[in-house]
Amino acid sequence: MKPSNDLSGLIKYLSRAEWHDRLEDVMGDHFAPIMTAFDIEYEEIGEILGEHWDRTLWGCAFEDFLTQSFDPDGINIVDDYIKRRGWNEKVQSKAYMKALSTSVMSLYEASEIVPGQSMTLRDMVRGGEPLLVHEHSATQSLKKWDRIAARVVPMNGKHILAGGVLPFTLEGTTLFQKGFDDLYRQSRDEGIHADRDVLLADAASLFTNVWLFDTLPKAMGLIAPMVYNSDGDELVFHSVRFPLATGVTQKAIGAQLDTVKALHRESATFWNWLGTKPTKRKDKKADGVAFNSTMEDGTIALGNLVRAPLTEIQTIDQMRADHEGNDAPRSVVPPEIATKLVHEMLDKSYRETLDQPVGMLGDITPRAASKSANGRVKLVEWLKYIENRSAQQPDDTDPMATYDYSWLWRELGVENERR
């Protein structure tokens, strides 16, 4: 028995010459820019990205094709198919085809995800109230605040997703929004006062173009995915080791560190000293990072007990290469204890961050950003960014994935925007 959203008959109808040629033109809108930019054939895109994305991208172009009307009489393939072959389709299938033919693709932000059942989508282009969308497969993998390009279609009193769904990164989202804003301004300059629905209908290929320009270079190894901290800086790992001076013992090092008032030993059996919170955040220096064995106030920490430090700097790619093929070490800490420790660490870290400048907020503190309308817009984006990054764990029970960020939203007075 065919499902209610079955399009197999409509796809077969494409073999008719008049529709096949028109589909090729639409496919060109979606794929020609990337093919030209990277000097590749259409088939190579699927070979690079894999069968799943090959089908999804074709589906995005096909769904765009279903919405278009062609000269000489403004004919549409869905109308033509139902007129000629509709007798062979179920009522629900014909209703789905008609709904697709009037749909538009837009950029959505997901929240309130119930895996296998539903999610709430906020339209990032047209605004309006968030929609409850019933969806089985996409809700299995999406995380809160993920962005997707998709067509939301009304069916039987509910909203569902069409088949072409593309996940957008933060970079891809920014690139699309810039492209769409340029298109909107251009239409205004030309005296065409089209609303966003009309522009989205004309801009369906822009979603495919942007997604491919963001995704394909990474898949081809031309651009390595970047990992950033909450300030927007690329993560680079530093290991600094101070060799002991000749004749100096571990006991002597411990005794010296115990004399520094700004440090306190974690425990009598754990060789670890913790410092107090800095009174002032240091400005970034353009000439690199310097290490010594004195405190910020000039107090000697280790002095001549150690020799010049040995520094190792590793990028994400270098660390990945070092650990390639090695099994991840199994933690000896019980999961419930690990979760408690990680959550306490995140609580402490974010409480400190509230009063520190953040790059994504224009180098002002989150508390300062919450004081202005423009600052709150950036603040909400930053909160969604850190919450979404934390959720991107392979294991849903990972302490990072289960951390509750709601207190941060309340603390900053923007809890009503958490939707």
Disulfide bonds with the S-S distance in Angstrom:
none
